[in-house]
């Protein structure tokens, strides 16, 4: 069975992107194992602490290495991705051994899906920039992505309710991702 590591780009427990990830997880069902990455303790990338790497970075790299694929669910911050999401990929793009730039990183060739729930732009700029970043660090980003524009009720009640059209978009992405990996 394939193992998919879900990376939720919002640290808020009840975030819309966590809710979107749970929707995708339900749609995947028993067809793959879904694991959520806990990365709250990953420090900011800093060459002063890179070697030996912090315990949180060791766990991050191990989680990514053990997964067959990654699925990132992230909000859009100022037409881009959140800083803590960038920080994860900065760590993953670095060599595992000091000075060894020849051995592939743990993100190299990893299959990645992108989705996001946010404002009226449906996280389009964030997903565009994240695609650029992930492609640069040699991840294999699936072309089909899902962007959810949240309705007013989501912002006032704190819970995301997907329309039938949005559910279909997400279901299509689930099916495509399961074939992609």
N, C-alpha and C positions, 0 to 999 in steps of 0.2 A: 504494500500500500504506500502511495506517495505521501510525503510529509511536507505540508505547507506552513511556513512561518509567517504569521500575520504580524505586521508592524503598524500599529495605530499611532499616527503622527500627532495626536492630541493626548496630552497627559491627563486630562480631566476624565475621571472615571465614567461619567454619564455622557461623554462627548457624542456628537452626531456621527463622527467617523467610527467610534467604537460600536455604535448602534448599527452602522452600515456593515461593519465587519461581522457582526453577529448575524445579520441577514444573510450575508454571503456564506457564512459557516453553515447555517441551516440549509441553504440551497445545495451546498456540497454534500451534506449528510455523511453517510458512511463510505463515500467514494474516495476519501483522502483523510489523513490525520491532520487536524488543524491545531497549531500551537501558537499562543500569543507571546510575543517577545516583551519581556519586562526590561526596560532600559533606563529607568529613572535614575539609576546609580552610575551610569556611564559618564565619566568625567569629560570635560572639554578636551578636545585633541590638543596635545601639548608635547612637543618633542622632548621636553625635560623629563616626562614620565613615560615615554613611549617604550623604553626597554630598561628593565623588564616591564611588560605591560601590566596595567592594573587588573585585578581580579575580575572586575566588571567587564573589561574588554576581552579577557580570556573567555568569559561566558558568552559574550556577544558573538565572538568569532566561532566558538563551538556550535552555538545555536544555528548560525548561518550555514556553517559547513555541513551540519547534520541534515539540514532541510534540502528537499529536492527543488524547492522554489520559494520565493518570497512574494507576499502580496502586501502592498503598502496602501493604507487607507489614511489620507491626510487632509487636513484643512489647508486653506490658502491664507498665508499671512502676507499682506501688502504685495499681492501679485506674485508671490513666490512660496517656497516651502518654509516650514518653521525651522528655526536655528538648530533645535535639538535633533531634527531629522537629518539635516545636513551634517551635524556632528557624527551621527551614526555612520553615515557613508564615508565621512572623512577617515574615521578609524578603520573601516572595512577596506578602504583603498590603499592603506599603508602596508608595507612589507611585514610579514610575520617575524622574520629574522632580521636583525640589524644589518643594514647595508646590502641586503639581498633583494635586488630589484628584478631578478631573472625569474624567480619562482612566482607563479600566479598567486594573487591574493585570494581570500576566501570568497569575494564577490565576483571574481572573474568567471564569466560564463554562466552565472546563476540566472535562472529564469525568474523574471519579475513581472508582476501585474500591478497596475496603478488604478486607484479609485479615489474619489474624494467627494465629500459633502460640504457645501458651503453656500455662499451667497448666489446672486443671480448669474454670475459667470461660471458657476458649477465647478470651481477649482481649475478651470482651463489653463490659466497661466502657471499655476503651481505644477500641474501635471506636465506641461510643456517643459518647464525648467528642470523638473525632476527627471524627465526622460533624457534631456541633454546631459545632466550630471551622471546618471546611471550608465548611459551609453559611453561616456568618456572614461568611466572607471571599469569598462568592459563587462557590464552586466548585459543580459539578453532580455530586453524589455519588449513585452508583448504589445503589439500595435493597438489592439482593441482596449479601450479604457472606458470607465464609467465615471461621469460627473453628475452629481446630484445637486440641483438648485433647491435649497430648502424653502418651504413655504413659511408664511408669517407665523402660523401656529407652532412650528418647530421652535422658532426663536422665543415665543412667549410661553410655551408650555414645557420646553426642554426635551421634547421627544419627537423623533423623526417618524413621519408617516409617509411611506413611499406610495406614489400613484401607481396604477397598473402599468403605465408606460415605463416608469422608473424600475419597477420590479422586473419587467421584461428585459430592460437593458442590463441589469445586474445578472439576471439568469443567463442571458446570452454570454456575458463575460465569464461567468462561472464555467459554462460548457466549453467555451473556447480555451480557457486557461487549463482546464483538466486535459484537454487534447494537446495543448502547447507543452505541458510538462511530461 
